[in-house]
């Protein structure tokens, strides 16, 4: 406890870190206040049934990601997920289309162009999702003529998500941590107290009582511990360096390691897969026009359905390989080793080293991706065991892994500021490792 208090004092002593944390908290406050602002033309007193409907299934997940803004019919109701969906599409295009590949290699200017295209694509996604969301709002809660309500609400929902994007970018630029990740995390945390209270009340009034609730909490803590290991887990491959270059100094004959994580992609595969799983809701307003479409939307609107979980798990496995391939380039790693005079004993430098690293990555990524998928679909099993939907979402799944990953990344950035100014880090036993093993990764 004494060490923790001293760490807080050290953080306060660093003016830049203090201002960054304060700015981040200020932006988060704006976001939370905005999630309470109801769309013009909606009577908040008549949203009780709507709130109950959006507390279960995939709609409940959307509500959790938006921190309750979805069920409040807020101006931030669609949250940041349309931007995530657009980002997925752009990253997929960088593999398939040469134009985007060239843009990606242009450095900072190319990154700015791709960010701009992502914003435009986000608007397109919003144009599809906003009308679908408005169909969920009950007619008795609407105070305006249908045409005017539809037009103004779509414009406001688009502007709301764009503003949330802007808030996230400001956090990344002037605050601490990755802004988009933090906004998603804050939305999830905002629902946690209500979920725990609801489950506690339900257990006291139903089966199991306090003992069952305590067992659930213990199991939740166990899942959190497993999630931390899953996010941080690293397999190290020894590499004998002829030279180790640190700044302008050279050290010879030092044994080093290549850190290859069992889950190098972190929580990104889950976020990407979840964003894809939200897309069927965009077709909800068309589901009445055909029986097949209606069954499709129904199956993917329940996160306990077999089709939902099988598809979700497969998407996570695919995106794990996809994102690992983006952030871990065996060819580039082999070239860097060769330039620095490094080698793997028994493996020729160059192409053979690249193939060796790629082989190791494939072997450790498969079990890592399967385990990530199993943790992600765990809430479905928790719900089937009688745990309330709102609380079941924290038994693994998207919410818990995002919480763990973003918290570790943010703590790692804070620790970097402390160590850079020769203060003790947040953990004396070793440095806090983010999803990328050292540097915080971004969404």
C-alpha positions, 0 to 999 in steps of 0.5 A: 500500500505504501509503495502504491501511494508513493507511485501516485506521488511520483505520477503527480510530480511529473507535470506532463504525465499529470496533465495527460491523465487529467486530459484523458479523464476530462475527455472521458467525462465528456463522453459519459455525459454525452451518452446520457443526452437523448435524441431530439424527438424521443421521450425518455420516459417511454423507453422502459420497454426498449431498455429491457429489450436491449439488455439481452442478446447481441443488442445487450452487447451493443449497449455494453460497448456504448456504456448504456447509450444504446438503450438510452437512445442517446446521441452516442447510441452507435458508439465507436463500433462503426469506426471499428467495422470501417477499420477492418474493411480498410485493413483487409483492402491493404492485403487485396488491393495494390493501391492500399498496399502502396499507401501503407508503405508511404509512411506518415502521409500514407497513414493520414490518407488511410485514416481519412478514407476510414472516416469516410467509410465510417459514415457509409457504415453509419448510413446503413446502421443508423436507420436499423437502430431507429427501427428498434425505438418504439413508436410511442416514444417518438414525439416527431413526425416519422419522416422528420424524426428519421432524417434528423436522428440519422444525421445526429447519430452520424455526427455523434459517432464522428464526435466520439472518434474525435474524442478518441483521437484527442486522447491518443494525441494529448492523453494517456493510452489509446483513445479508441480502446479507452472509450470502448473500455469505459463503456464496458466498465460503466455497465459492470456495477449494474451487472454485479448488483443485478446478479447479486439481487437475483441470487439472493432472491433466487436459487443458490443465494450468497454462496452461489454469488461468491462462487461466481465471483471466484470463477470470474477472478480466475477467468481474469487471471487466465485472460492476463496470461493470454494477453501477456503470454510470450514464448522466447526463442534464443538467438545468439547475437554476434553483436548487440547494438544499443544506441552507439555502443556495441556488446559482443557475444550476448545471448538474446531472445526473440519474443514470440507471443502465444497471442501476439494479436492481443484482443484485436481479433475479438474486437474485429470479430465482434464488429463483424457479428454486429453487422447482421443487425443492420438488416433488421429493418429488412427482415420482415420482407423475407422468411430466410432473412428473418431467420438469419437475423434472429440466429445472429441476434442471440449470442447463445445460439450455435450459429452465432458462437461457431461463426464468432469463434471461426472469425476470431481464429481467422483474425488472429492469424490475420492480425499476427501476420500484420504485426509480426513479419518474419521476413523483416525480423530475419533481415533485422537480425542479419543487419545486426549480426544476429543468427539462430544456431543451426539456421542459415540467415536470410530466407531460412531464418524467416521460414523458421520464425514463420513455422514457430509462429504458426505453431504457437498461433493456432493453440493461442487463437483456439484458446482465445475463441474459447474464452470469447464464447464463454459468456454463452455457457455462463448464460446457459448455466443461469447467470444473468445476461448482463453479468455473463458478459464479463465471464471471458468474452469480448468485454473481459479481454478488452478490459484486461488488454486496455488496462495493461496497455495504459499501465505500461504507458504510465510506467514508461513515463515513470521509468524514463524519469528514473522513478520506480515502475508500477511493478517492482517485480518487472515491467508491465507488459502491454498487448504488444509485449512492451509497447502499447498496441492500438486499435 
